[in-house]
Amino acid sequence: MANIKSAKKRIGVINKKTALNRRIKENLKSVLKDYDQAMEAGDMELAAEKRTLAEKKLKQAACKHTISKEAANHKVSQITKRFNAANAAK
């Protein structure tokens, strides 16, 4: 445990940031899961809505430095590629 006052304050800040990052990541996982379920169901209109929401949430998480920008861009690319392939198959 920290003895110095500033170190104690930093522990509080770290705990707040950790909680925020955890909430953002859990929300992101649920959004991506909803997108996957829409794709498996074959509902392309719903999948399109979920894809745009997933892209938005990924970009927001990257801006908050919860995930890296490269990881966000990679995930956006993968979900878009999967969506386009499913559209082309129909």
Number of C-alpha atoms within 10 A of each C-alpha: 6 10 7 8 8 10 12 12 11 12 13 12 12 11 11 12 13 13 12 14 17 13 12 18 17 12 15 20 15 12 19 21 14 17 23 17 15 19 21 12 11 14 11 17 11 15 20 17 12 21 24 15 16 24 21 15 20 28 19 17 20 17 13 14 11 18 17 15 17 10 13 21 14 13 16 19 13 12 19 16 12 14 17 12 11 14 11 8 6 7
